[in-house]
């Protein structure tokens, strides 16, 4: 009879994949690097398959490793949920909490994080600022702040705020290329776009045909600067480009024709039992957000 896999081996494997390093995984798990290495080797022997390709400089998943990682995350989530269910009678909020947020958030967000860490000292909090659209399960995150309407299956989204997206271009661009009169005319214009859910450049905007994309980025500041430099037309949150509009560095095009309602949401994995530290962070964030975002808008 084949010996079953051990949770410790799956944890060593998943943490190594998340950390992209045996050394970092060992530090995060507070155990010797040699122990992590032995557990990975034992796991590969049990399965009879190579899971990781390791060199002195890099670490990559094999096809077998990709398949195991998806299942390992589900198993580890289930184990964590089971542990949390046993501790329900304990009112203390504790445990690991990994959060992904976009960069350049208002200073009040940093104050909020510090207040949360002070209020819940037994929560080991990791806040990663990145422009990348992270995969919560694959990348090992508990919570993410996310803009846009598309939410992956298996995630719960709680709306924090709504925003109006407007098409903008610089006077320099309009002088050289003219302003589109309809959405259909955008096919003849140079466009600055973000990424779709699969991290591919956006091919269209709502109600448009295929766009001629000359620059793609998930950094709003870069897209705004590129539009202000006359490189093309961008579709950006009105609250973000209001300073550019006030200085006449940008003007709105297709006003009343291409205006989209977007949202900022906090997302987390759908589970039968949400870990207490995740619930506490989400609830605190939802309580903090309305007044903080309103204050940030009033300063723009």
MITIRO-748923 format. One record per residue (C-alpha): residue number from 1; residue in one letter; x, y, z. Coordinates in Angstrom, 2 decimals. Layout:
<pt NUM; 'A'; <X; Y; Z>>
...
! end
This chain:
<pt 1; 'X'; <0.00; 0.00; 0.00>>
<pt 2; 'X'; <1.40; 3.36; -1.02>>
<pt 3; 'X'; <2.34; 5.60; 1.89>>
<pt 4; 'X'; <0.20; 8.78; 1.99>>
<pt 5; 'X'; <1.69; 12.21; 1.55>>
<pt 6; 'X'; <2.50; 14.16; 4.69>>
<pt 7; 'X'; <1.20; 17.66; 5.30>>
<pt 8; 'X'; <4.71; 18.76; 6.35>>
<pt 9; 'X'; <6.04; 17.75; 2.94>>
<pt 10; 'X'; <3.27; 19.58; 1.11>>
<pt 11; 'X'; <3.87; 22.66; 3.26>>
<pt 12; 'X'; <7.61; 22.62; 2.50>>
<pt 13; 'X'; <6.85; 22.25; -1.20>>
<pt 14; 'X'; <4.18; 25.00; -1.36>>
<pt 15; 'X'; <6.21; 27.45; 0.71>>
<pt 16; 'X'; <9.28; 26.87; -1.47>>
<pt 17; 'X'; <7.22; 27.58; -4.59>>
<pt 18; 'X'; <5.72; 30.74; -3.03>>
<pt 19; 'X'; <9.09; 32.01; -1.82>>
<pt 20; 'X'; <10.90; 30.93; -5.03>>
<pt 21; 'X'; <13.83; 29.94; -2.82>>
<pt 22; 'X'; <14.72; 27.12; -0.45>>
<pt 23; 'X'; <16.54; 29.56; 1.81>>
<pt 24; 'X'; <13.60; 31.97; 2.07>>
<pt 25; 'X'; <11.15; 29.10; 2.60>>
<pt 26; 'X'; <13.31; 27.75; 5.43>>
<pt 27; 'X'; <13.44; 31.20; 7.05>>
<pt 28; 'X'; <9.66; 31.64; 6.79>>
<pt 29; 'X'; <9.06; 28.19; 8.32>>
<pt 30; 'X'; <11.77; 28.74; 10.95>>
<pt 31; 'X'; <13.60; 25.50; 10.17>>
<pt 32; 'X'; <16.97; 24.54; 8.67>>
<pt 33; 'X'; <17.32; 24.69; 4.89>>
<pt 34; 'X'; <18.50; 21.06; 4.96>>
<pt 35; 'X'; <15.17; 20.01; 6.49>>
<pt 36; 'X'; <13.24; 21.67; 3.65>>
<pt 37; 'X'; <15.51; 19.99; 1.11>>
<pt 38; 'X'; <15.01; 16.55; 2.70>>
<pt 39; 'X'; <11.23; 16.94; 2.74>>
<pt 40; 'X'; <11.18; 17.94; -0.92>>
<pt 41; 'X'; <13.38; 14.98; -1.86>>
<pt 42; 'X'; <11.15; 12.62; 0.14>>
<pt 43; 'X'; <8.05; 14.03; -1.56>>
<pt 44; 'X'; <9.57; 13.49; -5.01>>
<pt 45; 'X'; <10.52; 9.91; -4.10>>
<pt 46; 'X'; <6.99; 9.16; -2.89>>
<pt 47; 'X'; <5.49; 10.46; -6.12>>
<pt 48; 'X'; <8.20; 9.16; -8.42>>
<pt 49; 'X'; <8.34; 12.50; -10.23>>
<pt 50; 'X'; <10.55; 15.56; -10.33>>
<pt 51; 'X'; <8.59; 18.55; -9.00>>
<pt 52; 'X'; <11.14; 21.34; -9.10>>
<pt 53; 'X'; <14.05; 22.21; -11.36>>
<pt 54; 'X'; <16.66; 23.77; -9.11>>
<pt 55; 'X'; <19.85; 25.56; -10.07>>
<pt 56; 'X'; <22.11; 27.86; -8.07>>
<pt 57; 'X'; <20.20; 30.87; -9.41>>
<pt 58; 'X'; <16.63; 29.77; -10.13>>
<pt 59; 'X'; <13.80; 27.46; -9.17>>
<pt 60; 'X'; <11.00; 26.41; -11.55>>
<pt 61; 'X'; <8.05; 24.03; -11.42>>
<pt 62; 'X'; <7.87; 21.00; -13.68>>
<pt 63; 'X'; <4.52; 19.99; -15.20>>
<pt 64; 'X'; <4.07; 17.51; -12.34>>
<pt 65; 'X'; <4.95; 20.23; -9.87>>
<pt 66; 'X'; <2.36; 22.58; -11.39>>
<pt 67; 'X'; <-0.35; 19.95; -10.95>>
<pt 68; 'X'; <0.67; 19.10; -7.38>>
<pt 69; 'X'; <0.94; 22.75; -6.34>>
<pt 70; 'X'; <-2.71; 23.48; -7.21>>
<pt 71; 'X'; <-3.88; 20.56; -5.08>>
<pt 72; 'X'; <-1.39; 21.26; -2.30>>
<pt 73; 'X'; <-2.77; 24.78; -1.84>>
<pt 74; 'X'; <-6.29; 23.38; -1.47>>
<pt 75; 'X'; <-5.11; 20.80; 1.08>>
<pt 76; 'X'; <-3.18; 23.37; 3.11>>
<pt 77; 'X'; <-6.11; 25.78; 3.06>>
<pt 78; 'X'; <-8.36; 22.99; 4.32>>
<pt 79; 'X'; <-5.91; 22.15; 7.11>>
<pt 80; 'X'; <-5.74; 25.81; 8.14>>
<pt 81; 'X'; <-9.53; 26.06; 8.10>>
<pt 82; 'X'; <-9.81; 22.89; 10.22>>
<pt 83; 'X'; <-7.37; 24.33; 12.74>>
<pt 84; 'X'; <-9.29; 27.60; 12.84>>
<pt 85; 'X'; <-12.56; 25.77; 13.46>>
<pt 86; 'X'; <-11.09; 24.10; 16.54>>
<pt 87; 'X'; <-9.92; 27.47; 17.85>>
<pt 88; 'X'; <-13.29; 29.16; 17.44>>
<pt 89; 'X'; <-13.75; 29.26; 21.20>>
<pt 90; 'X'; <-10.52; 31.23; 21.46>>
<pt 91; 'X'; <-11.33; 34.91; 20.92>>
<pt 92; 'X'; <-7.73; 35.88; 20.05>>
<pt 93; 'X'; <-7.07; 36.73; 16.38>>
<pt 94; 'X'; <-3.78; 35.15; 15.32>>
<pt 95; 'X'; <-1.92; 33.53; 12.45>>
<pt 96; 'X'; <-0.30; 34.45; 9.14>>
<pt 97; 'X'; <-1.94; 37.02; 6.86>>
<pt 98; 'X'; <-0.55; 37.79; 3.39>>
<pt 99; 'X'; <-2.02; 40.85; 1.65>>
<pt 100; 'X'; <-1.41; 42.15; -1.89>>
<pt 101; 'X'; <-2.00; 45.85; -2.52>>
<pt 102; 'X'; <-1.23; 48.26; -5.37>>
<pt 103; 'X'; <1.61; 50.74; -4.84>>
<pt 104; 'X'; <1.10; 54.45; -4.20>>
<pt 105; 'X'; <-1.82; 54.10; -1.79>>
<pt 106; 'X'; <-2.68; 57.15; 0.35>>
<pt 107; 'X'; <-0.67; 57.60; 3.58>>
<pt 108; 'X'; <-3.80; 56.85; 5.59>>
<pt 109; 'X'; <-3.57; 53.25; 4.38>>
<pt 110; 'X'; <-0.17; 52.86; 6.03>>
<pt 111; 'X'; <-1.65; 54.27; 9.22>>
<pt 112; 'X'; <-4.50; 51.76; 8.91>>
<pt 113; 'X'; <-2.04; 48.84; 8.58>>
<pt 114; 'X'; <-0.09; 50.02; 11.63>>
<pt 115; 'X'; <-3.31; 50.37; 13.62>>
<pt 116; 'X'; <-4.39; 46.85; 12.60>>
<pt 117; 'X'; <-0.99; 45.39; 13.58>>
<pt 118; 'X'; <-1.20; 47.14; 16.95>>
<pt 119; 'X'; <-4.76; 45.95; 17.53>>
<pt 120; 'X'; <-3.95; 42.33; 16.61>>
<pt 121; 'X'; <-0.37; 41.72; 17.77>>
<pt 122; 'X'; <-0.62; 37.93; 17.26>>
<pt 123; 'X'; <-1.25; 38.30; 13.52>>
<pt 124; 'X'; <1.92; 37.89; 11.46>>
<pt 125; 'X'; <1.17; 40.39; 8.71>>
<pt 126; 'X'; <2.83; 40.52; 5.28>>
<pt 127; 'X'; <1.83; 43.38; 2.97>>
<pt 128; 'X'; <3.20; 43.14; -0.59>>
<pt 129; 'X'; <2.89; 46.25; -2.78>>
<pt 130; 'X'; <2.90; 45.29; -6.45>>
<pt 131; 'X'; <1.36; 46.32; -9.75>>
<pt 132; 'X'; <1.03; 42.63; -10.65>>
<pt 133; 'X'; <-2.44; 41.06; -10.69>>
<pt 134; 'X'; <-1.69; 38.23; -8.24>>
<pt 135; 'X'; <-3.38; 34.84; -8.21>>
<pt 136; 'X'; <-4.46; 34.50; -4.58>>
<pt 137; 'X'; <-4.39; 30.70; -4.43>>
<pt 138; 'X'; <-1.35; 30.11; -6.58>>
<pt 139; 'X'; <0.71; 32.95; -5.07>>
<pt 140; 'X'; <-0.33; 32.19; -1.50>>
<pt 141; 'X'; <-2.16; 35.43; -0.66>>
<pt 142; 'X'; <-5.12; 35.69; 1.72>>
<pt 143; 'X'; <-6.42; 39.12; 0.67>>
<pt 144; 'X'; <-5.89; 41.52; -2.24>>
<pt 145; 'X'; <-7.01; 45.03; -3.13>>
<pt 146; 'X'; <-8.15; 44.94; -6.74>>
<pt 147; 'X'; <-9.50; 47.46; -9.24>>
<pt 148; 'X'; <-11.79; 46.45; -12.10>>
<pt 149; 'X'; <-14.95; 44.46; -12.67>>
<pt 150; 'X'; <-13.51; 41.01; -13.46>>
<pt 151; 'X'; <-13.24; 38.69; -10.47>>
<pt 152; 'X'; <-11.90; 35.17; -10.86>>
<pt 153; 'X'; <-14.16; 32.21; -9.95>>
<pt 154; 'X'; <-13.72; 31.08; -6.38>>
<pt 155; 'X'; <-13.12; 34.58; -4.99>>
<pt 156; 'X'; <-15.37; 36.80; -2.91>>
<pt 157; 'X'; <-15.26; 40.54; -3.69>>
<pt 158; 'X'; <-16.38; 43.23; -1.24>>
<pt 159; 'X'; <-16.72; 46.64; -2.87>>
<pt 160; 'X'; <-14.76; 49.45; -1.25>>
<pt 161; 'X'; <-15.43; 52.28; -3.69>>
<pt 162; 'X'; <-16.60; 53.03; -7.22>>
<pt 163; 'X'; <-14.81; 55.22; -9.72>>
<pt 164; 'X'; <-15.58; 56.71; -13.13>>
<pt 165; 'X'; <-13.15; 55.87; -15.92>>
<pt 166; 'X'; <-12.78; 58.52; -18.63>>
<pt 167; 'X'; <-10.88; 58.64; -21.92>>
<pt 168; 'X'; <-8.16; 61.28; -21.95>>
<pt 169; 'X'; <-5.51; 62.59; -24.31>>
<pt 170; 'X'; <-3.13; 65.54; -24.36>>
<pt 171; 'X'; <-3.75; 68.68; -26.42>>
<pt 172; 'X'; <-0.53; 67.79; -28.25>>
<pt 173; 'X'; <-1.94; 64.41; -29.29>>
<pt 174; 'X'; <-5.25; 65.91; -30.42>>
<pt 175; 'X'; <-3.46; 68.57; -32.47>>
<pt 176; 'X'; <-1.49; 65.85; -34.26>>
<pt 177; 'X'; <-4.14; 63.13; -34.61>>
<pt 178; 'X'; <-7.50; 64.76; -33.99>>
<pt 179; 'X'; <-10.07; 63.68; -31.39>>
<pt 180; 'X'; <-12.25; 60.59; -31.97>>
<pt 181; 'X'; <-15.92; 61.48; -32.41>>
<pt 182; 'X'; <-17.22; 57.94; -31.74>>
<pt 183; 'X'; <-15.97; 54.75; -30.11>>
<pt 184; 'X'; <-15.63; 53.16; -33.53>>
<pt 185; 'X'; <-13.07; 55.79; -34.52>>
<pt 186; 'X'; <-10.71; 54.59; -31.76>>
<pt 187; 'X'; <-9.46; 51.89; -34.15>>
<pt 188; 'X'; <-7.59; 54.69; -35.95>>
<pt 189; 'X'; <-6.00; 56.03; -32.78>>
<pt 190; 'X'; <-3.01; 55.10; -30.65>>
<pt 191; 'X'; <-4.19; 53.67; -27.32>>
<pt 192; 'X'; <-2.60; 53.19; -23.91>>
<pt 193; 'X'; <-4.10; 50.23; -22.07>>
<pt 194; 'X'; <-3.84; 48.08; -18.96>>
<pt 195; 'X'; <-3.80; 44.32; -18.64>>
<pt 196; 'X'; <-6.71; 41.92; -18.73>>
<pt 197; 'X'; <-7.19; 39.26; -16.06>>
<pt 198; 'X'; <-4.80; 36.88; -17.79>>
<pt 199; 'X'; <-2.09; 39.56; -17.79>>
<pt 200; 'X'; <-2.46; 40.09; -21.52>>
<pt 201; 'X'; <-2.83; 43.61; -22.95>>
<pt 202; 'X'; <-6.44; 44.78; -23.12>>
<pt 203; 'X'; <-7.68; 44.30; -26.66>>
<pt 204; 'X'; <-10.80; 46.47; -26.36>>
<pt 205; 'X'; <-12.56; 48.98; -24.15>>
<pt 206; 'X'; <-16.33; 48.74; -23.52>>
<pt 207; 'X'; <-18.17; 49.14; -26.80>>
<pt 208; 'X'; <-15.01; 49.45; -28.93>>
<pt 209; 'X'; <-13.43; 47.37; -31.64>>
<pt 210; 'X'; <-9.87; 46.05; -31.54>>
<pt 211; 'X'; <-7.58; 48.80; -30.26>>
<pt 212; 'X'; <-4.24; 49.86; -31.70>>
<pt 213; 'X'; <-2.19; 49.46; -28.53>>
<pt 214; 'X'; <1.12; 51.33; -28.40>>
<pt 215; 'X'; <1.77; 51.02; -24.65>>
<pt 216; 'X'; <0.45; 48.58; -22.06>>
<pt 217; 'X'; <1.03; 48.87; -18.31>>
<pt 218; 'X'; <-0.76; 48.21; -15.03>>
<pt 219; 'X'; <0.85; 51.33; -13.56>>
<pt 220; 'X'; <-1.73; 54.13; -13.71>>
<pt 221; 'X'; <0.91; 56.81; -13.18>>
<pt 222; 'X'; <2.84; 55.61; -16.22>>
<pt 223; 'X'; <-0.28; 55.55; -18.41>>
<pt 224; 'X'; <-1.23; 59.06; -17.28>>
<pt 225; 'X'; <2.26; 60.39; -17.95>>
<pt 226; 'X'; <2.32; 58.70; -21.36>>
<pt 227; 'X'; <-1.02; 60.29; -22.25>>
<pt 228; 'X'; <0.18; 63.69; -21.04>>
<pt 229; 'X'; <3.29; 63.27; -23.22>>
<pt 230; 'X'; <1.12; 62.91; -26.32>>
<pt 231; 'X'; <1.76; 59.20; -26.91>>
<pt 232; 'X'; <-1.89; 58.17; -27.10>>
<pt 233; 'X'; <-5.37; 57.96; -25.54>>
<pt 234; 'X'; <-5.84; 56.34; -22.13>>
<pt 235; 'X'; <-8.90; 55.19; -20.17>>
<pt 236; 'X'; <-8.21; 56.09; -16.53>>
<pt 237; 'X'; <-10.05; 56.81; -13.25>>
<pt 238; 'X'; <-11.34; 60.38; -13.19>>
<pt 239; 'X'; <-10.09; 60.89; -9.62>>
<pt 240; 'X'; <-6.58; 59.93; -10.75>>
<pt 241; 'X'; <-6.42; 62.27; -13.77>>
<pt 242; 'X'; <-8.21; 65.27; -12.25>>
<pt 243; 'X'; <-4.90; 67.07; -11.50>>
<pt 244; 'X'; <-3.84; 66.59; -15.15>>
<pt 245; 'X'; <-7.19; 67.91; -16.36>>
<pt 246; 'X'; <-6.96; 70.92; -14.06>>
<pt 247; 'X'; <-3.50; 71.78; -15.47>>
<pt 248; 'X'; <-4.71; 71.18; -19.05>>
<pt 249; 'X'; <-2.05; 68.52; -19.51>>
<pt 250; 'X'; <-4.92; 66.20; -20.45>>
<pt 251; 'X'; <-8.40; 66.78; -21.83>>
<pt 252; 'X'; <-11.31; 64.39; -21.89>>
<pt 253; 'X'; <-12.28; 62.82; -25.20>>
<pt 254; 'X'; <-15.52; 60.99; -26.02>>
<pt 255; 'X'; <-17.15; 62.69; -23.01>>
<pt 256; 'X'; <-20.51; 61.11; -22.30>>
<pt 257; 'X'; <-19.73; 58.39; -24.86>>
<pt 258; 'X'; <-16.84; 56.42; -23.35>>
<pt 259; 'X'; <-17.27; 56.60; -19.60>>
<pt 260; 'X'; <-17.09; 53.42; -17.55>>
<pt 261; 'X'; <-17.91; 52.75; -13.91>>
<pt 262; 'X'; <-15.13; 50.82; -12.21>>
<pt 263; 'X'; <-14.72; 49.59; -8.68>>
<pt 264; 'X'; <-12.09; 49.03; -6.03>>
<pt 265; 'X'; <-12.72; 45.85; -4.07>>
<pt 266; 'X'; <-11.09; 43.70; -1.44>>
<pt 267; 'X'; <-11.04; 40.07; -2.57>>
<pt 268; 'X'; <-10.35; 36.83; -0.75>>
<pt 269; 'X'; <-10.78; 33.14; -1.41>>
<pt 270; 'X'; <-14.23; 31.64; -1.05>>
<pt 271; 'X'; <-14.11; 29.10; 1.78>>
<pt 272; 'X'; <-16.52; 27.29; 4.02>>
<pt 273; 'X'; <-14.74; 28.90; 6.95>>
<pt 274; 'X'; <-12.87; 32.19; 6.48>>
<pt 275; 'X'; <-9.83; 32.34; 8.83>>
<pt 276; 'X'; <-10.43; 34.80; 11.69>>
<pt 277; 'X'; <-7.43; 36.98; 10.78>>
<pt 278; 'X'; <-8.72; 37.32; 7.20>>
<pt 279; 'X'; <-12.20; 38.24; 8.41>>
<pt 280; 'X'; <-10.79; 40.77; 10.86>>
<pt 281; 'X'; <-8.64; 42.45; 8.21>>
<pt 282; 'X'; <-11.45; 42.61; 5.64>>
<pt 283; 'X'; <-13.90; 44.04; 8.19>>
<pt 284; 'X'; <-11.36; 46.62; 9.38>>
<pt 285; 'X'; <-10.53; 47.62; 5.80>>
<pt 286; 'X'; <-14.19; 48.09; 4.90>>
<pt 287; 'X'; <-14.67; 50.26; 7.98>>
<pt 288; 'X'; <-11.59; 52.37; 7.18>>
<pt 289; 'X'; <-12.03; 52.84; 3.44>>
<pt 290; 'X'; <-15.02; 55.22; 2.90>>
<pt 291; 'X'; <-13.77; 58.16; 4.98>>
<pt 292; 'X'; <-10.12; 57.62; 3.95>>
<pt 293; 'X'; <-10.87; 57.54; 0.22>>
<pt 294; 'X'; <-13.19; 60.54; 0.47>>
<pt 295; 'X'; <-10.43; 62.50; 2.21>>
<pt 296; 'X'; <-7.93; 61.46; -0.49>>
<pt 297; 'X'; <-10.32; 62.65; -3.25>>
<pt 298; 'X'; <-10.83; 66.00; -1.54>>
<pt 299; 'X'; <-7.07; 66.65; -1.66>>
<pt 300; 'X'; <-6.73; 66.01; -5.42>>
! end
